[in-house]
Amino acid sequence: MTILETSNTPVGGYAPDFELPGIDNHVHHLSRYLDNFRAVGVVSLGNHCPYVNLYLDRLKGIQGEFGAEGFILIGINASDITEPSWSSLEKMKAFAQNHKLNFPYLWDSTQEVSRSFGATKTPIAFLIDSHGILRYRGQIDNHPQEPSSVGEDYLRNAIAALFKGEEIPVPETEPVGTSLIWHI
């Protein structure tokens, strides 16, 4: 396994802007989302990650719950595509359609955006306020195997606190999931 250096944008720092192609055949810009939404969630995803599959319904639920309040979730796939059957825009489109994603799904083919954020696993969540400040990074929640169990819903709680103007109770957690596959 190759370990590459990431920038690890700190909580409280400015999130890296990006321009990435989406499965909708448009280029997506973080700055444009920040102009139009109160908060942006970025989640590192992968088509074949078992942890991502555990969280898809919860992620769609978070988008559904907070979308009307000015929140948008963005999925970013940065998996190394040297194996054509794993990831490509066409595979991502099929994945999104199969899972009925209700949020944009973007392709970070160079992995630069994911490195800038400091993504190391799939999934890992980042919450950005309307000023471009990273307010939360880490796990979606602490109960990946049991979606209906009681536990800490880190991302959901961070969004709720941000929208209430409160301090985010847990601004950073250690991600749990599958290690990103980096280009060599």
C-alpha positions in Angstrom: 0.0 0.0 0.0 1.3 3.4 -0.9 0.8 6.2 1.6 0.8 9.7 0.1 1.0 13.0 1.9 -2.3 14.9 2.1 -2.8 18.6 3.0 -5.2 17.8 5.8 -7.2 21.0 5.8 -7.7 21.7 9.5 -11.1 22.3 11.1 -11.3 26.1 11.2 -9.3 26.5 7.9 -10.5 27.3 4.5 -11.8 24.4 2.5 -10.0 23.9 -0.9 -12.0 25.2 -3.8 -12.6 22.7 -6.6 -13.8 22.2 -10.1 -14.8 18.6 -10.7 -16.9 16.8 -13.3 -20.2 15.3 -12.1 -22.2 12.4 -13.3 -24.7 15.0 -14.7 -22.0 16.0 -17.3 -21.5 19.4 -15.7 -18.5 20.9 -13.9 -19.2 21.6 -10.2 -17.4 24.4 -8.3 -17.4 24.5 -4.5 -17.4 28.3 -4.6 -20.7 28.3 -6.5 -22.3 26.0 -3.9 -21.0 28.3 -1.2 -22.7 31.2 -2.9 -26.1 29.4 -2.9 -26.2 27.2 0.3 -25.8 27.8 4.0 -23.6 24.7 4.3 -22.0 22.1 2.1 -21.2 18.6 3.1 -18.5 16.8 1.1 -18.2 13.0 1.5 -15.5 10.9 0.0 -17.2 7.9 -1.6 -16.2 4.9 -3.6 -18.4 2.6 -5.8 -17.1 -0.6 -4.2 -16.6 0.4 -0.6 -18.6 -1.7 1.8 -18.6 1.1 4.4 -20.0 3.5 1.8 -22.8 1.1 1.1 -23.7 1.0 4.8 -24.1 4.8 4.8 -25.9 5.6 1.5 -29.4 5.6 3.0 -28.2 7.7 5.9 -26.5 10.2 3.6 -29.6 10.5 1.5 -31.6 11.0 4.7 -29.3 13.8 5.8 -29.7 15.5 2.4 -33.5 15.1 2.7 -33.6 16.4 6.2 -31.4 19.5 5.8 -31.8 20.3 2.1 -34.8 22.7 2.6 -32.8 24.6 5.2 -30.0 25.4 2.7 -27.7 22.3 2.9 -26.2 20.3 0.0 -24.3 17.1 0.2 -21.7 16.4 -2.5 -20.2 12.9 -3.0 -16.6 12.8 -4.4 -15.1 9.6 -5.8 -11.3 9.7 -5.9 -10.5 6.0 -6.1 -7.7 5.0 -8.4 -9.2 3.9 -11.7 -6.3 1.8 -13.0 -8.8 -1.1 -12.8 -11.5 0.1 -15.4 -14.2 -2.0 -13.8 -14.0 -0.1 -10.5 -14.5 3.6 -11.2 -15.2 5.7 -14.2 -17.9 8.4 -14.8 -20.0 5.7 -16.4 -19.7 3.3 -13.4 -20.4 6.3 -11.1 -23.6 7.1 -13.1 -24.8 3.5 -12.8 -23.9 3.5 -9.1 -25.9 6.7 -8.5 -28.8 5.5 -10.4 -28.9 2.1 -8.8 -28.8 3.7 -5.3 -31.0 6.6 -6.2 -28.6 9.2 -4.9 -30.3 12.6 -4.1 -27.1 14.6 -4.2 -24.3 15.4 -6.8 -21.7 12.8 -7.3 -18.3 14.1 -8.6 -15.2 12.5 -9.9 -11.8 13.5 -8.6 -9.8 11.7 -11.2 -6.5 13.4 -10.3 -7.1 12.9 -6.5 -5.9 16.5 -5.9 -9.1 17.7 -4.3 -9.2 14.7 -2.0 -5.6 15.2 -1.0 -6.3 18.9 -0.3 -9.1 18.0 2.0 -7.1 15.3 3.7 -9.4 12.5 2.8 -7.8 9.1 3.7 -10.8 6.8 3.8 -14.2 6.2 2.3 -16.4 7.5 3.7 -15.1 10.6 5.4 -17.3 13.7 5.8 -16.4 17.3 5.7 -18.8 20.1 6.6 -18.1 23.6 5.2 -20.0 26.7 6.2 -21.1 29.4 3.7 -17.8 31.3 4.3 -15.8 28.3 3.1 -14.6 27.4 6.6 -14.2 23.7 7.4 -16.3 23.2 10.5 -16.3 19.3 10.8 -14.3 16.4 9.5 -14.5 12.7 10.2 -17.1 10.0 10.7 -20.7 10.3 9.6 -21.7 8.6 12.8 -20.3 6.0 15.2 -22.6 3.1 14.4 -21.9 2.1 10.8 -23.1 -1.5 11.2 -26.4 -0.6 12.9 -28.1 2.4 11.2 -31.1 2.4 13.6 -29.1 2.1 16.8 -28.6 4.9 19.2 -25.2 6.5 18.9 -23.5 9.7 17.9 -24.6 11.1 14.6 -21.6 13.4 14.1 -22.4 14.9 10.7 -26.1 15.4 11.4 -25.3 17.0 14.8 -22.7 19.3 13.2 -25.1 20.5 10.5 -27.9 21.1 13.1 -25.5 23.0 15.4 -24.2 25.1 12.5 -27.7 26.0 11.4 -28.6 27.0 15.0 -25.5 29.2 15.3 -24.1 27.0 18.0 -20.6 25.6 18.5 -20.3 22.1 16.9 -20.1 19.7 19.8 -17.5 17.3 18.2 -15.7 19.1 15.4 -13.4 16.2 14.4 -13.4 12.4 14.6 -11.1 9.8 13.3 -12.6 8.4 10.1 -13.5 4.7 9.9 -13.8 2.9 6.5 -11.8 1.7 3.6 -8.5 3.3 2.8 -8.5 5.4 -0.4 -6.6 3.8 -3.3 -4.0 6.3 -4.4 -2.3 6.7 -7.8 1.3 5.6 -7.5 
